[in-house]
Amino acid sequence: MRTNVQFTGTLAAGASQRWFTFGWPASWHVVWYMMPTTVRNGAPELDWDVAVERADATNCTYWITVKNLASVPVTFEGRYAVLN
């Protein structure tokens, strides 16, 4: 398994935004997850949704929508794990 950070982002309180990342081999099993770097105790900070586009015969584009659940700005890392 391989893991890494693909991007970083900051969202205002209650805001959401979509990112995309392209050129991923379609044969890979990729899991996306967001990790806050802003410390906030007592409640979740982020929610996210991942959609996938088959860009061509061998590659995918991932569309990742992240929502800030907090009442303050949140900075985060967009991380991935390749499982195969």
C-alpha atoms as one frame of an Amber mdcrd trajectory, in Angstrom:
protein
   0.000   0.000   0.000   1.168   3.525  -0.799  -0.045   6.692   0.930   0.715
  10.369   0.421  -0.686  13.918   0.407  -2.020  15.065  -2.980  -3.099  18.603
  -2.034  -3.790  20.984   0.838  -6.748  23.301   1.203  -8.428  25.819   3.465
 -12.165  26.307   3.765 -14.039  29.138   5.458 -16.573  28.255   8.145 -19.419
  26.244   6.615 -17.955  26.439   3.102 -17.499  23.661   0.572 -15.305  23.383
  -2.503 -14.511  20.836  -5.200 -10.995  19.785  -6.199  -9.917  17.468  -8.987
  -6.855  15.346  -9.593  -6.182  13.595 -12.886  -3.996  11.007 -14.571  -4.629
   8.175 -12.101  -4.336   4.668 -13.561  -7.795   3.128 -13.803  -6.391  -0.215
 -12.646  -5.442   1.231  -9.234  -7.766   1.020  -6.225  -7.437   4.517  -4.710
  -9.051   5.650  -1.437  -9.308   9.386  -0.700  -9.521  10.923   2.761  -9.213
  14.395   4.258  -7.206  15.110   7.412  -7.675  18.442   9.232  -4.478  20.207
  10.247  -6.466  22.796  12.224  -6.960  21.591  15.795 -10.554  21.682  17.037
 -11.785  19.450  19.850 -15.288  18.138  20.392 -16.795  17.744  16.922 -15.977
  16.645  13.379 -14.457  19.300  11.137 -14.767  17.922   7.610 -16.979  15.833
   5.384 -16.115  14.832   1.815 -17.465  13.058  -1.222 -15.497  11.497  -4.087
 -16.719  11.102  -7.666 -14.760   9.494 -10.489 -14.535  10.197 -14.206 -13.066
   7.687 -16.664 -10.897  10.141 -18.613  -9.745   7.615 -21.223  -9.139   3.877
 -21.589  -6.424   3.802 -18.922  -6.830   6.875 -16.674  -9.269   8.372 -14.168
  -9.955  11.816 -12.792 -11.171  12.096  -9.200 -13.517  14.950  -8.221 -13.376
  15.553  -4.457 -15.887  17.833  -2.734 -14.919  18.865   0.801 -17.226  20.604
   3.280 -16.153  22.427   6.441 -18.515  21.411   9.254 -16.921  23.820  11.730
 -17.775  27.418  12.641 -14.153  28.486  12.008 -11.848  28.174   8.964 -10.225
  24.740   8.609  -7.005  23.795   6.812  -6.602  20.184   5.717  -4.597  17.702
   3.681  -6.170  15.749   0.840  -4.600  12.306   1.302  -4.801   9.116  -0.706
  -3.966   5.431  -0.327  -3.320   3.127  -3.276  -4.435  -0.306  -2.083  -3.162
  -2.515  -4.879
